[in-house]
Amino acid sequence: MLAFAACSATQPVSGSMEDGSEALSGTSMMNGDRTGTLIIQSDKGLLCTGRWSYISEHVSRGVFNCNNGKSGPFEFNGVGPRGSGAGRVATGASFSHTADQPR
């Protein structure tokens, strides 16, 4: 019997609300099946987690749920371990984020 481990990677993520009101940091964890989890936290205590999956070779989409009860969609465009994305949390709070090399 052969056993295979799924490949996974964790990348640091940084960004900000589009209006500049909050800085964001966190991680994006990718599973071997081209799905993953994005976790971001703002410098003012907002914490959002979301599951995502690739919809094409370089684009992934997901939905956040935040500790303030709000939720919203996000998208990431990247090649390899780097890329950028944007999202919106419920009532119009938009944000952007970038991912760096895997840890």
N, C-alpha and C positions, 0 to 999 in steps of 0.2 A: 504494500500500500504506500502510495506517495502522498505527502501533504505539502501544500503550497501556502505560503503566507502572502496575504494581500499587501501590495505596496501602499504606503501612506506617506504623507509629507505634511509638515506644519510650517506655515509661513507667517512672519510678523506682518501685521496690517496697520496702517496709520491713515489718518484722514481728518476731516473737519466737517462741521455743518456748513452748508453753502453760504450762510450769512456770517460765518466766522465766529459765532457765539460759543461754540464748543469744539475742543480738540478731541479726536478719537484715536484709540489704540486698541489692539487686540490681536487675534490670531485667526487664520483660516486653516482648517485641517481637512486634507483631501484623503479620501479612501481609495482603495484600488479599483473601485467600480465607478469612478468618475462622479462621485457624489461627495459631499462634505458638510462641514459646519463652519459658519463664520460667527465669531464672537467679538463684539466691539463694546468698549466702554468709553464714556466721555469723561472729561475732567470735571464735570459737574454731577457725576453719579448715575447717568443714564447707562443702563446695561441692556444690550440687545443680542439675542442669539437667533440664528436662522440656519435652516438646512438648505442646501443648494444642490443642483445637478447641472451637468453640461447639457446644453441644448444643441450645440454644434462643436466643432473642433476647438474653437477658441472662446466661446461664450458660455457662461453659466448664469443661472437665475435661481433665486430663492425668495423666501419670505421671512422677515424678522418678526419676533415677538419681543417686546421690551418690558422692563420692570415698571414702567409707568402705565401699563395697560394698553399701549398703542402697538400697532403692527403695520407692516408695509413691505413692498417688494424691493429687491435689489438685483443688480446685474453686475457681472464682472467680465471684462474683456482682457485676455492675456495670451501670451505665447510663452510656453515653458513656465518657469517659476515667477515670472514678473507680469504685472499688468495693472489695470486700474478699473474702477467701477464707480457706480453711483446708485443711490437708492432714495426712497422717500418713506418716511415714517408717518403714517396716518394723516394728520391734519396739515400736511404740506411741509414738514420739516425735512428738507433735502440734505443729503450728505454725499461726499465723495471719498473714495479710499484707494490706496495703492498697496500692493503686496510686493515684498522683497524676496530675496533668496530664501529657500527653505532652511529651517533650523536643523 
